[in-house]
Amino acid sequence: MLISFGLPVSGAWARAETLTAIARQAEDLGYHGLWGFQRLLLGRGQDLASPYHSVLDPVVALSWAAAVTSRIRLGVSVINLPYVSPAYLAKQVSSLDMLSGGRFDLGLGTGWSEPEFVATGSDPHPRGARTEEYLAVLKALFSGDEVSFAGRFYQVPPSRMAPKPAQVGGPPVLLGGTADVALRRAGRIAAGWVSSSRTSLAEFERGARIVREAAEGAGRDPATLRIVVRGVVLAGRRDESVPLSGDWEQIRAGAERYAEAGATELFYEPNWDPRIGGPEADPRAAEELGAEILAGLAPRL
């Protein structure tokens, strides 16, 4: 199982100097990748977890990380596809993939926050058909050839998008989702599945099994799919409901449980610790704790 880390994108430690330091240290320590996430708005009266209160744009943050590193992969978990046209996103991620030397992984979801749907003039429904059409447009645009697309939700007149991504066929697309239909979709049409921060270990194990079964049913090799855990970390405080909590050995033991449950990659997600990702946390203390977690959980090469 590959080990990655959550980029400083939320709350007190989401600052330029911290992002630079964590990205460079993660690469030096042998982490496989860095992951960001998306949150546009905090609606009045919305009761959202504190890491959602202040969040950097993931494409911008990952571009910053790309500029200060040379090897580590860069992923987003996830961009909500209804918020932005596939042509616009294709241009963004192709540019990032090209400039980073082919290091980008694109996680996509369909969203759940009503204020964000209203503010972006978007509608996620029907989720399945919209997602499949969106991926078809991305694939066509990533080819670099002249393409046209006339779908139910998206239109592309005869045109060409350049430059192409560095990765042939474009960045790998991982799908989020927790419903069975979303898990089966990931197995059928995507490079893999990335779990939610709210997914329990038991739910993850079940989800990984459904994704692989769907891949096999679609004539794909289940062993080629990526199954990525977004693993919330609570360092120094053991909580039996949080597998990645406690001291370093307890957290590493929790990571092994995810590997046994079918994960191919786990990224330690420190943004969910209110001492780090909380908007009212002390920036210096947040950075110090984040760096401590980064070093304490570094992959054992």
Secondary structure as GFF3:
##gff-version 3
##sequence-region A 1 301
A	DSSP	beta_strand	2	6	.	.	.	ID=ss1
A	DSSP	three_ten_helix	11	13	.	.	.	ID=ss2
A	DSSP	alpha_helix	16	28	.	.	.	ID=ss3
A	DSSP	beta_strand	33	36	.	.	.	ID=ss4
A	DSSP	three_ten_helix	50	52	.	.	.	ID=ss5
A	DSSP	alpha_helix	58	67	.	.	.	ID=ss6
A	DSSP	beta_strand	73	80	.	.	.	ID=ss7
A	DSSP	three_ten_helix	81	83	.	.	.	ID=ss8
A	DSSP	alpha_helix	86	99	.	.	.	ID=ss9
A	DSSP	beta_strand	104	109	.	.	.	ID=ss10
A	DSSP	alpha_helix	114	120	.	.	.	ID=ss11
A	DSSP	alpha_helix	127	142	.	.	.	ID=ss12
A	DSSP	beta_strand	147	150	.	.	.	ID=ss13
A	DSSP	beta_strand	155	159	.	.	.	ID=ss14
A	DSSP	beta_strand	173	175	.	.	.	ID=ss15
A	DSSP	alpha_helix	180	189	.	.	.	ID=ss16
A	DSSP	beta_strand	192	194	.	.	.	ID=ss17
A	DSSP	alpha_helix	201	217	.	.	.	ID=ss18
A	DSSP	three_ten_helix	222	224	.	.	.	ID=ss19
A	DSSP	beta_strand	226	232	.	.	.	ID=ss20
A	DSSP	beta_strand	234	235	.	.	.	ID=ss21
A	DSSP	beta_strand	245	246	.	.	.	ID=ss22
A	DSSP	alpha_helix	248	260	.	.	.	ID=ss23
A	DSSP	beta_strand	265	269	.	.	.	ID=ss24
A	DSSP	three_ten_helix	270	272	.	.	.	ID=ss25
A	DSSP	alpha_helix	274	277	.	.	.	ID=ss26
A	DSSP	alpha_helix	283	296	.	.	.	ID=ss27
###
